[in-house]
């Protein structure tokens, strides 16, 4: 559901949907949730304190993405 919760104009919705951006947003939200659980923090805490960890996690190949 995370990938579908985006606020864009009707013109902007097409490229977002076609370019697999919705799937990527869902992946980022899932990895952020994993960091929240592991680090016992909130989504805002991931942004404030653990953003570098999330960025490293997202750059890893899919099979190695574990938190």
C-alpha positions in Angstrom: 0.0 0.0 0.0 2.9 2.4 0.6 3.7 2.8 -3.1 0.1 3.8 -3.9 -0.1 6.6 -1.3 1.4 9.4 -3.3 0.1 12.9 -4.0 0.6 13.9 -7.6 -1.4 15.6 -10.3 -3.3 13.5 -12.9 -0.5 14.4 -15.3 2.2 13.2 -12.9 0.5 10.0 -12.0 1.2 8.3 -15.3 5.0 8.5 -15.2 5.1 7.5 -11.6 3.1 4.4 -12.3 4.9 3.5 -15.5 8.4 4.0 -14.1 8.0 1.5 -11.3 8.3 4.3 -8.7 5.4 2.9 -6.7 7.2 -0.4 -6.2 10.4 1.4 -5.1 8.5 3.5 -2.6 7.0 0.3 -1.2 10.5 -1.2 -0.9 11.9 1.8 0.9 9.0 1.9 3.3 9.5 -1.8 4.0 13.2 -1.4 4.7 12.5 1.6 6.8 10.0 -0.4 8.9 12.7 -3.1 9.4 15.1 -0.4 10.7 12.4 0.9 13.0 11.9 -2.5 14.5 15.6 -3.3 14.8 16.6 0.1 16.2 13.4 0.6 18.3 12.7 3.9 16.6 10.0 5.7 14.7 9.9 6.5 11.0 11.0 10.0 11.9 13.9 8.5 13.9 15.0 6.6 10.8 15.2 9.9 8.9 16.9 11.8 11.7 19.3 9.1 13.0 19.5 6.1 10.7 19.2 7.6 7.2 22.7 6.6 6.2 21.9 3.0 7.2 18.8 3.0 5.0 20.8 4.5 2.0 23.4 1.8 2.3 20.7 -0.9 2.6 19.0 0.3 -0.6 22.2 0.3 -2.6 22.9 -3.4 -1.9 21.8 -6.0 -4.4 18.4 -7.4 -3.7 19.5 -10.7 -2.3 21.8 -9.0 0.2 19.3 -6.4 1.5 18.8 -7.4 5.1 18.7 -5.1 8.1 
